[in-house]
Amino acid sequence: MTSPGGAVMRDEDLLARVASGDERAFETLYGRHAAAVRALVRVRVPDAGMAEEVCADVWLGCWRSARAFRGDAKVLSWLLGIAKRQIYMRVRRVRPNVTALDDAPEPRDDGPSPETAVLSEAGVDDLMALLRRLPVELVETATLAWLHGLSYRQIADLSDVPEGTVKSRISRARRLLRAQLDR
C-alpha cells in the first residue's frame, strides 16, 4: 500500500489505518509479516494444524488490538509478541499425554544413523529432529536462519536480541549438531 504521495507506507502508518478499520492496510501488513509470524509459530508449535490456528489468532489479535499499539517497538516485534502470547495460551490449554517411564516401551534404534539421516532426501525433517534436541532458543534461531532463510538482522528483530547473540546461537547450534552427528 502506498501513501497519497506514492511512497510505500510504513508499518506504523498501516497499523494506524488498521485501527480505524482499513482492510486494505490490514492485507498489506499481513503480506509483509505473515511469513515471519508463521516461521516463529512453526518453530514453537510442531503440530501444523495447531500452528495455523495460532497464526489465525495472531492476526485476529492484530485486528482487534491495533488501537493499543503504543509505538515503542517495531510493528513486527509487536506482532511477534502477540504470537508468543498466543502460543503460550494454546500450549497451556493442551496438556500432553504423560506416561510413566516404567510403563513406556523400550525405544528401538533401527533407524538410519544421524549422518545418513541428515543427508537423506527428507533432510529437512531429519534436520528438524536433530534440531529439536537442542535448547529451544537455538532451535528457533537455527530454524529461522537455515530453513526460512532469514538474515541475522531479521532474526535479531524477531527475537528481540542483539545480532551478535543470533550469530553466537547459530555458531553454538552448528557445534552441537556436529557433536550429535559425530556420535
C-alpha positions in Angstrom: 0.0 0.0 0.0 1.3 3.4 -0.9 0.7 6.8 0.6 -1.0 9.6 -1.5 2.5 10.8 -2.5 3.3 7.4 -3.9 5.7 6.3 -1.1 5.4 2.9 0.5 3.6 3.2 3.8 5.5 2.5 7.0 4.2 -0.4 9.2 3.2 2.1 11.9 1.0 4.0 9.5 -0.6 0.8 8.2 -1.3 -0.3 11.8 -2.9 3.1 12.5 -5.2 2.6 9.5 -5.9 -1.0 10.6 -7.0 0.6 14.0 -9.6 2.6 12.0 -10.9 -0.5 10.2 -8.9 -0.2 6.9 -9.0 -3.8 5.5 -6.5 -2.9 2.6 -4.0 -1.7 5.2 -4.5 -5.0 7.1 -4.0 -7.0 4.0 -0.7 -5.1 3.2 0.5 -5.6 6.8 -0.4 -9.3 6.6 1.5 -9.6 3.3 4.6 -8.1 4.8 4.8 -10.1 8.0 2.8 -13.3 7.7 5.9 -15.4 6.8 7.8 -14.1 9.8 4.9 -14.8 12.2 4.3 -18.2 10.6 8.0 -19.1 11.0 8.1 -18.2 14.7 4.9 -20.1 15.3 6.0 -23.2 13.4 9.3 -23.3 15.4 7.4 -23.3 18.7 4.3 -25.3 17.7 5.3 -28.6 16.0 1.7 -29.5 15.1 0.8 -27.9 11.7 -2.9 -27.6 12.4 -2.4 -26.0 15.8 0.2 -23.7 14.3 -2.3 -22.5 11.7 -4.8 -21.8 14.4 -2.3 -19.8 16.4 -1.4 -17.8 13.3 -5.1 -17.0 12.7 -5.4 -15.9 16.3 -2.3 -13.7 15.9 -3.9 -11.8 13.0 -7.3 -11.6 14.7 -5.4 -10.2 17.7 -3.7 -7.7 15.5 -7.0 -6.5 14.0 -8.7 -6.2 17.4 -5.7 -4.7 19.3 -4.3 -2.3 16.6 -5.5 0.7 18.7 -3.5 -0.5 21.6 -0.2 -0.2 19.7 1.9 2.4 21.5 4.7 2.7 19.0 7.5 1.9 21.5 8.5 -1.2 19.4 8.6 -2.1 15.8 5.3 -3.4 14.4 6.9 -6.8 13.7 8.1 -7.1 17.3 4.6 -6.2 18.5 3.1 -8.9 16.2 5.6 -11.5 17.4 4.7 -10.5 21.0 1.1 -11.4 20.2 2.3 -14.6 18.6 4.3 -15.5 21.7 1.3 -14.9 24.0 -1.0 -16.9 21.7 1.5 -19.8 21.7 1.7 -19.7 25.5 -2.1 -19.7 25.9 -2.5 -22.5 23.4 0.2 -24.7 24.8 -1.1 -24.1 28.4 -4.6 -25.3 27.3 -3.2 -28.5 25.7 -2.0 -31.0 28.3 0.4 -33.6 27.0 -0.3 -37.3 27.5 2.1 -38.3 30.2 3.3 -41.9 30.5 5.3 -43.1 33.5 8.8 -44.1 32.4 8.4 -47.6 33.8 5.3 -48.1 31.6 7.0 -46.6 28.4 8.0 -49.1 25.8 11.8 -49.5 25.1 12.9 -47.3 22.2 14.2 -49.1 19.2 17.2 -47.9 17.3 16.6 -49.3 13.9 16.6 -46.0 12.1 19.4 -44.6 10.0 22.5 -43.1 11.6 22.3 -39.3 12.2 24.8 -38.7 9.4 22.7 -40.7 6.9 19.5 -39.0 8.2 20.7 -35.5 7.6 22.0 -36.3 4.1 18.8 -38.2 3.1 16.2 -37.0 0.7 13.9 -36.0 3.6 16.8 -33.9 5.0 14.6 -31.1 6.4 12.5 -33.5 8.6 15.6 -35.2 9.8 17.4 -31.9 10.5 14.4 -30.8 12.5 14.5 -34.0 14.5 18.2 -33.3 15.3 17.5 -29.6 16.0 14.7 -30.4 18.5 17.3 -32.0 20.7 18.9 -28.5 21.2 17.9 -25.8 23.6 14.7 -24.0 22.4 16.5 -20.7 21.7 19.0 -22.4 19.4 16.2 -24.3 17.6 14.3 -21.1 17.0 17.3 -19.2 15.7 18.7 -22.0 13.5 15.3 -22.8 12.0 14.7 -19.2 11.1 18.1 -18.9 9.5 18.5 -22.2 7.8 15.0 -23.3 6.9 13.3 -19.9 6.4 16.3 -18.0 5.1 16.0 -15.0 7.4 19.0 -12.8 7.8 20.8 -12.4 11.2 19.3 -8.9 11.5 15.8 -10.1 10.8 16.2 -12.9 13.4 17.5 -10.4 15.9 14.5 -8.2 15.3 12.1 -11.1 15.6 13.7 -12.5 18.8 14.4 -9.1 20.5 18.1 -9.9 20.9 21.2 -8.3 19.6 22.6 -9.5 16.3 25.7 -10.8 18.0 23.5 -13.1 20.1 22.0 -14.5 16.9 25.5 -15.2 15.5 26.5 -16.9 18.7 23.4 -19.1 18.7 24.0 -20.1 15.1 27.6 -21.0 15.9 26.6 -23.0 19.0 23.8 -24.8 17.1 26.3 -25.8 14.4 28.8 -27.0 17.0 26.1 -29.1 18.9 24.7 -30.5 15.7 28.2 -31.5 14.6 28.7 -33.2 18.0 25.4 -35.1 17.5 26.5 -36.3 14.1 29.9 -37.4 15.4 28.2 -39.8 17.9 
